[in-house]
Amino acid sequence: RARAGAGRPSVVAAAAAAAERGIGAMGDYCSVAEDAKVARAKLLLGEPLDELSKNAVETLDLMGHGGGDEGAMLLASALHINASLRQLNLRWNNISERGAEALALALRSNTTLTSLDLYCNSIKDSGATAIAKAMRARNSLQALSESSPLQMLDLGWNNIGDRGAGALASALKANRSLRRLGLEQNTIELSGAEAIAAALKTNRSLASLQLARNPVGEAGAVVLAEAAQLCWSLTTFDLMPQMTGRCSTVRSNLSLSGFSIPEEEDLNQEFNAALPAAAAAMAVS
């Protein structure tokens, strides 16, 4: 009886065969492993890539099924020539700087994408910087053609620090199309907060800015809250701090500026209300 996978040599078997042929086993193993990742990405993305090639899809939801960096690079190649896709969801896909840089190159030439969701990957500062440069290039392209502007960009939970935040802030200063920017759960500190605050003072399109759970500190939160008052388009501003005992000044400043950070007891109340009755009873006991 044939067993699953019979007829297809495993990565280990291929490396062993390479060693017998006198080839560097480790190098060949890595090459075969890389080929296996590309093959897997092609298998996962076969139908979406076909739809993109035909300009037959406007929304792609590939959350957790995008094939990592290899998948991101395959999608980027398709996006260079695609003229239909408007929304791309690549949440939870283990995309690193390499995949983000490929997507950023595609953003420079693509004329239809308006929403890119990369929440919970690992693009870090290099990936964020590449995307920021693409935003600036796309701004110029938009001025010269009928390309659609990027309106939603979610980079939350991507290990982006001050350098990446600074690059995005620089892009925001000249941007007139982005309406939502998600940067929650990153590693942005005071200097990144100051760069974003400076961008808010001149930006006139951003309606939603998500910065919750970044270690900006009290000084960073205050400077952001003050800048938010000058950004008349901003209606949603999430600056929920990391849990520390020193939030009073920040809360007061945000309250004065028309934004708010929920108190911890309010959050608990809201969370418990959403729990099933049995779970809520257990929490009380």
N, C-alpha and C positions, 0 to 999 in steps of 0.2 A: 504493500500500500504506500503510495507517495505521501510524504509528510509535507506540511506547510513550508514553503520556502525552498523546497527541493529544486535543484537545477539552477539556483542563484547563489553563487559563492558569497559567504559572509565576509565582512571586513577583515576579520582575523584570518580567515582562510586565504584571502587575497594577499595579506601581508606575509603570511608564511610562504606562499608560492613565490612572492617577490624575493624573499630571502634565499630560497633555493636557486633562483635564477641569478643570484649574486648581486641583486639590486639592493640598495639601502632599505631595509625593511621598514624603518621608522618613517622615512620620507614617503615611501609608497603607501604605507598605512594611512598617513595623513591625507595623501592625495585621494585615496579610495574613500576615506571618511568624508572628505569634502564633496566628492562626487555623489555620495549617498545622500548628503543633505540637500544638494541641488535636485536630485531625483525625487526625493520626498516632497520638496517644495513644488516641483512641477506636478506631482500627483495630486497634492492638495489644491493647487490653483489651476488645474487644467481647464475647468469650465469657466471660472472668472476671467482667465487670460483670453480664452476664446471669445467671450462676450466683449471684452475690452477691444480686441482686434477688430471686431465688427461694429464698434461704436453702438452697442446695443444695450448698454447698462448705464444708469445714472447714479445708483447707490450700491456700494459694496460693503457688506458687514462681514468682516473676516476676523472678528474677535476670537483670539485663541486658535485660529486656524490659518494663519498667514504664512507659516513656514520660516519664521526667523529672518535672519539677514538675507539668506538666499531667496526667500519669498519676496522680501522687500525689494531686492535688486531686480527680480523678474517683473514685479509690478511697476517698478520705476521705468524699466525698458518699455513696457506697454504704455505708460502714461506719456512718454515723449511724443507718441503719435496719436494717442486717443483724443477724441473730441466730443465725448459724451459724459464722462464720469463727473459727478458733482460732489458726492460725499464718499469718503473712504474711512472706514473704521478698522484700525489695526491695533486695538487694545490687546494687552496681554499676549504679545507675540515674541518676546525675547529678542527684540531688535536692538542692536548696539549702535555705536557711532557709524560703523560701516554701512549698515542698512539705511540709517538716517541720512548719511551723506549722499547715497544713491537717490533717495527720495527727494532730497533737496535739489539735486541736479535736474530731476524731472519737473519739479515745481517751476523752475526757471523757464521752461519751454511750454509746459502744459497751459492751456488757455481756458479750461472749463472748471477745474476743481475749486470748490468754494469751502469745503470742510475736510480737515485732516485731523483724525483722532489717533494719537500715539500714546494714550494714557497707559501707565504701568509697563513701560519697556525699560531700556537702559541706554538711552542715547547720550547721556552725560553732556558736558560742556561743548565738546567737539561737534556732536550732532546738533545741539541747539544753535551753535554758531553757524553751522552750514545752512540750517533752515532759515535763520535770520538773514543771512546774505541772499538767500533765494527770494525771501520776501521783498528785499530792497530791489533786486533785479526785476521781480515781477511787477513791482510798482511802476518801474520805468516802462516795462512792456505794456502795462495797462494804459499808460498815457499815450502810447503810440498805436494801439490797436483796440479791438473790441473784446479783449480777453476779460473773463469774469474774475472779480477780485476774490482773494481768500478772505472769508468772513469768520471762520471758526477754526481755532488751532488749540488742541488740547495736548499739553506736554507734561501733565501732572505725573508725579511719581516716576521720575526718570533720572534721578541723581544729578540734577542740574544745579550747579553752584553759581557763584558770583560772576564768573567769566561768561557763562552762557546767558545769565540774566542780563548782563551788560550788553551783550550782542543783540539780544531780543529788544531791549530797551532802545537801543540805537535805531533798530528797524522801526519801532513804534513811533518814534519822533516824526518820521516822514510818511508814515502809513495813514491812509484815509479810508481804508475799507474794513480792516479787521474789527469785528464786533465782540468776539469772545476769545479770551486768552486764558487757558488753564495752566497754572504752574503750581498747584497744590502739592504738598508732600514731597518737596524737593529739599535741597540743602542751601538755599539762598540766605545769605546773612546780610549784615548792615550795608556793605558797599553795593551789593546787588539791589537791595531795597532802595538805596539812594538813586541808583541809575534808573530804576523803574519810576520812581517818584518824579525825576526830572522829565521823563518821557510823558507822564500823565499831564504835566503842566501845558504841553503843546498839542497832545493828541486830541482829536475832536470826533473820533468814530467809535472808540471802545465803549461798549455798553456793559460788559461783564468781565471782571478780573478776579480770578481765583488764586489766592496766595496762602490758603490755610495750611497750618502745620509746617511752615518754614521757620528756621531759627533766626528770624530777622531781629529779635530782641525788642525791647521796649522802644529804644531810640529809632529803630527801623520802622516799627509800626506807627509811631507818631509822625515821622516824615512822610510815610505813605498816606496816612489819614489826611494830613494837611494838603498834600498834592491832589488827593481825590476830590477835594472841595473845588479845585480849579478845573477839573475835567467834567464839563457840564453834561457830556453824553453818558457818563458812567452811572448806571442805575443799580448794578449788583456788584458788591465788593466784599469778598469773603476773605477775612484776615484772622480767622480763628487761630489763636496762638498755640504753640506747644504748651502743654500743661505745666505752668510754674505758678508760684504764688504772687507774682508781681505783674498784675494786669490792670490795676486800677486806673493809671494814667492813660493807658491805651484805650480802655473802655470809655473813659470820659471824653477823650478826643474824638473817637469815632462817633459817639452819641451826638456831640456837637455838630459834627460834619454831616449828619443825616444817615450815617451807616451805623450798624450795631454788631456787637459780638455777643451771642447768647451767654448768659450766666450758666455755670455748670449745672445748677439745679434745674434750669429751664431745659437744658439738653437731656438730662435724665428723665424729666417729665415727658418730653416729647418721645424719647426712645421707649419708655415703658408703655406709653399709650399705644404704640405700634405693635407691642408684643401680644401674642395670643394670651388669652385669659389665664391659661394654666401656667405658662411661663412667667407671667407677671406675678402670679400667686407664689411661685417658687422664689422669685426675686425678693418679694416682701419677707418671706419666711427666712 
